[in-house]
Amino acid sequence: MINLFSYNWQVRDEWFEWCKHVPDQELMKDRVGGMGSILHNLLHMINCERIWISQMEGSPLSKKDFSESTTLEEVIVFSNETKKYTEQFLTSLEHERTDKLLTITSRKGTVYKLPYKKVLLHIITHEVHHAGQLSVWSREIDRKPVSSDLIFREWQ
């Protein structure tokens, strides 16, 4: 499981490098789909990771709110903090079973009991989904997207 998180983090870090060569107005520009902008999409990916891991860990929810003044640098710092947080959780989880259940209640009051493994896979695929949206938007501004090709990446 940690290998797939590492893969996502590599791709995310490459998106951050990509963003450093794009004007801020393009990063913040309203777009169709996703979370509405490149920068907000990146922050959303990180927030969701942080929220789910916090729930499994039983910690208070910690997320970063998006605003017009949110900077790329702030998102990168939050990403690095979240990676460390997630790595610590995954390391501790290696000694436990991933079939442990997370109980959540939906806004409508429905109670779900979700195996940790399923939640972790959801976090991974959620990020891949939003990275795909970034690729579409990069082409819209005539920029080459970050490659998400898993085959040619090194495992950590």
N, C-alpha and C positions, 0 to 999 in steps of 0.2 A: 504494500500500500504506500509506503514511504517513497518508493520509486516514482509512483505516479504523481504524488505531491511535488517531488523534486522536479519532475518534468514540467508541471504547471508553473512552478516558481521560476524555472529557467526561461520559459516562454514569456512569463509576466515581466521578468527583468529585461528581456530583450525588447518588449513593448515599451518599457520605460525609456530605454536607450533610444528607441525609434522616436518617442515623443519629444525627446530633447532636441530633435532636428525639425520639429514642426512648430509653427507659430502658435502662441497661446490661444489666439482667437479660433484657430482650427480645432484645438483640443476642447474648447468650451462650446463650439458651435452646436446649435440644436440639429439633431439628425433623426431620421426615421428609424424606429426600432430600438431595441436594447433599452438602455437607461437614458437615452437622449443625447449623450455626448461621449466623446472618446474618454475624457477624464472621469466622468461620472460612471461610465461602464467599468473602468479599472477599479475605482473605489468600491463599486457595488460587488465586484468579484471578491475583493478582500473582506468587505463587511460580512458577506454571507459565510465565508470561511470562518471568520472570527465568531460570528453568532452561533453557528452550529457547534463549533468546538467548545465554546463557553457553555452551551446547554449540556453537552455530554460530560463536561468536566464539573458541572454544577456550580459554575462561577457566575457572578453578575455579568449581564450582557455588556459588552464593550464594543461600540462601533463609532465610526466617524461620520458625522453629518456632512452632506455635500452642500456647498453654497457657491455663489458666483466668485467668492474670494478664495476658494480652495485652490491650492497650487499643486503642481506636479511634485514638487519636493516634499510637500506634506503627505501626499499619497504614497510616495516612495518610503518615507519614514514609517508610516503606518503599515505598509506592506512588510517591511523588514521586522517590525515588532511582531506582526501577526505570524510570520514564518517561524520565529523563535518560539512563540506561544504554541503553535501547532506542532512543531517538532518535539517540544517537551511532552505534549499530550500523547503524540504517537509513540514516543519512546516508552512512556509509562504504560501505554496500552499494549505494547508487545508482550508484556508480562501477564496481561489479562486476556480474556477472550473477547473477540470482536462481536460475538453474538449477544453480548450484554445489551439490554434494551433501554432506549431513551423514550420516556413518556412525554408526549406533548399534547396540548389541547388547541384545536383550531379556533379561529375567531367565532365560528358557529357553534362551538362547544363540543365538537367531536374529539374523542380521545384516541390518539394513535400510540402504539407501542412499536418503535422502530429499532431494528438491530443496528448497533453501531456501524457494522460493516456496510449496511445499506446507506446510512447517513454519510459515511466517508466517501463512498462511491458517488453519491449525489453531489457532494462538494466538488469532487474531481470533475465530473461531467458538466456541472454548472459552469465551472470556469472555462472549460473547453468550448462550450456553447457561446459564451460571451466573447472569448478570444476570436471566434469565427466572425462575430459581428464587427470586431475591430478590423479584421481583414477586409471585409466589404467596404467599410468606411475609408480605409487607407487607399483602396483603389479609386474611390470616388474623388479623392484629392490628388490622384495621379502619383501615389507613393507605393513603393513595393512593400507588401505586408511582411511581418515577421513569419518565418517558416515555423510551422508547428509540427513538422515531420518527426515523429517519435523514433523511427527506424535509425536515423543518423545522429541521434543524440546519445551522449554518454550517460550511463546510469551512475548515480552517486551512491 
